[in-house]
Amino acid sequence: MLYDKALEDAELNGEETMIDAYCGIGTIPLFLAKQEKNVYGVGIVPKAIEDEKRRP
């Protein structure tokens, strides 16, 4: 519900590019990717980066 509310409040039109700094395994960027033109997640935690590389 929190992500849905954030998406609603952002009033996105589908042409934006979002950058999520410190995204961990990318939960928020993955959620927003369906509404954005481009979404980038930037992480610095080695374990989270390795986990994300294994995601299908």
N, CA and C atoms as an extended XYZ file, in Angstrom:
168
Properties=species:S:1:pos:R:3:atomname:S:1:resname:S:1:resid:I:1 pbc="F F F"
N         0.818       -1.190        0.000 N   MET     1
C         0.000        0.000        0.000 CA  MET     1
C         0.867        1.261        0.000 C   MET     1
N         1.985        1.212        0.692 N   LEU     2
C         2.870        2.374        0.747 CA  LEU     2
C         3.413        2.711       -0.640 C   LEU     2
N         3.844        1.710       -1.387 N   TYR     3
C         4.380        1.954       -2.731 CA  TYR     3
C         3.283        2.466       -3.653 C   TYR     3
N         2.077        1.914       -3.533 N   ASP     4
C         0.955        2.394       -4.338 CA  ASP     4
C         0.691        3.875       -4.073 C   ASP     4
N         0.746        4.279       -2.812 N   LYS     5
C         0.509        5.676       -2.449 CA  LYS     5
C         1.626        6.569       -2.997 C   LYS     5
N         2.865        6.118       -2.887 N   ALA     6
C         3.985        6.887       -3.423 CA  ALA     6
C         3.852        7.055       -4.932 C   ALA     6
N         3.450        5.997       -5.621 N   LEU     7
C         3.259        6.048       -7.062 CA  LEU     7
C         2.136        7.023       -7.423 C   LEU     7
N         1.068        6.992       -6.685 N   GLU     8
C        -0.052        7.902       -6.914 CA  GLU     8
C         0.381        9.364       -6.708 C   GLU     8
N         1.072        9.628       -5.617 N   ASP     9
C         1.495       10.995       -5.294 CA  ASP     9
C         2.535       11.536       -6.277 C   ASP     9
N         3.309       10.664       -6.880 N   ALA    10
C         4.346       11.104       -7.814 CA  ALA    10
C         3.767       11.648       -9.117 C   ALA    10
N         2.542       11.285       -9.444 N   GLU    11
C         1.867       11.746      -10.661 CA  GLU    11
C         2.750       11.568      -11.899 C   GLU    11
N         3.230       10.366      -12.104 N   LEU    12
C         4.119       10.058      -13.214 CA  LEU    12
C         3.348        9.966      -14.521 C   LEU    12
N         4.025       10.334      -15.615 N   ASN    13
C         3.374       10.242      -16.921 CA  ASN    13
C         3.988        9.171      -17.809 C   ASN    13
N         4.983        8.448      -17.296 N   GLY    14
C         5.599        7.368      -18.056 CA  GLY    14
C         6.804        7.791      -18.873 C   GLY    14
N         7.171        9.055      -18.818 N   GLU    15
C         8.325        9.546      -19.561 CA  GLU    15
C         9.507        9.882      -18.655 C   GLU    15
N         9.362        9.710      -17.363 N   GLU    16
C        10.409       10.055      -16.413 CA  GLU    16
C        11.497        8.981      -16.351 C   GLU    16
N        12.643        9.416      -15.875 N   THR    17
C        13.732        8.507      -15.538 CA  THR    17
C        13.949        8.625      -14.043 C   THR    17
N        13.909        7.496      -13.349 N   MET    18
C        14.074        7.496      -11.906 CA  MET    18
C        15.399        6.840      -11.543 C   MET    18
N        16.067        7.405      -10.543 N   ILE    19
C        17.274        6.799       -9.982 CA  ILE    19
C        17.012        6.561       -8.503 C   ILE    19
N        17.160        5.312       -8.072 N   ASP    20
C        17.003        4.962       -6.668 CA  ASP    20
C        18.395        4.677       -6.108 C   ASP    20
N        18.933        5.647       -5.389 N   ALA    21
C        20.249        5.464       -4.765 CA  ALA    21
C        20.097        4.565       -3.541 C   ALA    21
N        21.049        3.686       -3.347 N   TYR    22
C        21.021        2.751       -2.221 CA  TYR    22
C        19.787        1.857       -2.280 C   TYR    22
N        19.552        1.262       -3.427 N   CYS    23
C        18.308        0.522       -3.665 CA  CYS    23
C        18.271       -0.873       -3.065 C   CYS    23
N        19.377       -1.362       -2.518 N   GLY    24
C        19.352       -2.717       -1.973 CA  GLY    24
C        19.145       -3.720       -3.088 C   GLY    24
N        18.118       -4.554       -2.974 N   ILE    25
C        17.849       -5.527       -4.036 CA  ILE    25
C        16.861       -4.994       -5.069 C   ILE    25
N        16.478       -3.740       -4.961 N   GLY    26
C        15.697       -3.103       -6.019 CA  GLY    26
C        14.198       -3.205       -5.907 C   GLY    26
N        13.659       -3.377       -4.725 N   THR    27
C        12.211       -3.522       -4.570 CA  THR    27
C        11.445       -2.325       -5.121 C   THR    27
N        11.857       -1.126       -4.758 N   ILE    28
C        11.136        0.066       -5.223 CA  ILE    28
C        11.332        0.284       -6.726 C   ILE    28
N        12.566        0.220       -7.245 N   PRO    29
C        12.699        0.383       -8.694 CA  PRO    29
C        11.903       -0.646       -9.499 C   PRO    29
N        11.871       -1.882       -9.030 N   LEU    30
C        11.093       -2.894       -9.745 CA  LEU    30
C         9.608       -2.560       -9.733 C   LEU    30
N         9.112       -2.063       -8.620 N   PHE    31
C         7.706       -1.679       -8.521 CA  PHE    31
C         7.397       -0.516       -9.465 C   PHE    31
N         8.273        0.475       -9.508 N   LEU    32
C         8.024        1.666      -10.317 CA  LEU    32
C         8.318        1.450      -11.800 C   LEU    32
N         9.062        0.419      -12.132 N   ALA    33
C         9.457        0.191      -13.520 CA  ALA    33
C         8.264        0.075      -14.461 C   ALA    33
N         7.138       -0.369      -13.967 N   LYS    34
C         5.965       -0.505      -14.837 CA  LYS    34
C         5.358        0.850      -15.198 C   LYS    34
N         5.768        1.922      -14.511 N   GLN    35
C         5.224        3.253      -14.745 CA  GLN    35
C         6.241        4.242      -15.310 C   GLN    35
N         7.482        3.844      -15.423 N   GLU    36
C         8.555        4.755      -15.810 CA  GLU    36
C         9.124        4.387      -17.170 C   GLU    36
N         9.720        5.368      -17.805 N   LYS    37
C        10.442        5.105      -19.044 CA  LYS    37
C        11.756        4.395      -18.746 C   LYS    37
N        12.478        4.887      -17.744 N   ASN    38
C        13.744        4.289      -17.320 CA  ASN    38
C        13.827        4.309      -15.804 C   ASN    38
N        14.305        3.220      -15.236 N   VAL    39
C        14.521        3.140      -13.791 CA  VAL    39
C        15.901        2.536      -13.557 C   VAL    39
N        16.681        3.226      -12.748 N   TYR    40
C        18.010        2.749      -12.411 CA  TYR    40
C        18.124        2.597      -10.904 C   TYR    40
N        18.640        1.480      -10.470 N   GLY    41
C        18.916        1.264       -9.059 CA  GLY    41
C        20.415        1.253       -8.843 C   GLY    41
N        20.868        1.996       -7.854 N   VAL    42
C        22.288        2.095       -7.558 CA  VAL    42
C        22.512        1.532       -6.158 C   VAL    42
N        23.338        0.513       -6.062 N   GLY    43
C        23.585       -0.095       -4.768 CA  GLY    43
C        25.066       -0.161       -4.455 C   GLY    43
N        25.376       -0.215       -3.161 N   ILE    44
C        26.776       -0.305       -2.759 CA  ILE    44
C        27.038       -1.488       -1.827 C   ILE    44
N        25.991       -2.222       -1.464 N   VAL    45
C        26.141       -3.348       -0.557 CA  VAL    45
C        26.447       -4.598       -1.396 C   VAL    45
N        27.648       -5.156       -1.275 N   PRO    46
C        28.046       -6.281       -2.121 CA  PRO    46
C        27.066       -7.455       -2.098 C   PRO    46
N        26.545       -7.827       -0.946 N   LYS    47
C        25.616       -8.969       -0.863 CA  LYS    47
C        24.338       -8.670       -1.642 C   LYS    47
N        23.813       -7.467       -1.518 N   ALA    48
C        22.589       -7.101       -2.244 CA  ALA    48
C        22.826       -7.103       -3.753 C   ALA    48
N        23.989       -6.636       -4.178 N   ILE    49
C        24.314       -6.635       -5.605 CA  ILE    49
C        24.390       -8.063       -6.132 C   ILE    49
N        25.019       -8.948       -5.395 N   GLU    50
C        25.103      -10.351       -5.809 CA  GLU    50
C        23.712      -10.990       -5.859 C   GLU    50
N        22.865      -10.704       -4.879 N   ASP    51
C        21.502      -11.237       -4.880 CA  ASP    51
C        20.732      -10.752       -6.113 C   ASP    51
N        20.892       -9.500       -6.452 N   GLU    52
C        20.185       -8.939       -7.603 CA  GLU    52
C        20.654       -9.568       -8.910 C   GLU    52
N        21.916       -9.886       -9.016 N   LYS    53
C        22.442      -10.524      -10.228 CA  LYS    53
C        21.821      -11.908      -10.437 C   LYS    53
N        21.403      -12.558       -9.357 N   ARG    54
C        20.817      -13.894       -9.463 CA  ARG    54
C        19.305      -13.854       -9.700 C   ARG    54
N        18.703      -12.690       -9.638 N   ARG    55
C        17.252      -12.580       -9.829 CA  ARG    55
C        16.907      -12.913      -11.268 C   ARG    55
N        15.867      -13.723      -11.483 N   PRO    56
C        15.482      -14.085      -12.874 CA  PRO    56
C        14.924      -12.908      -13.640 C   PRO    56
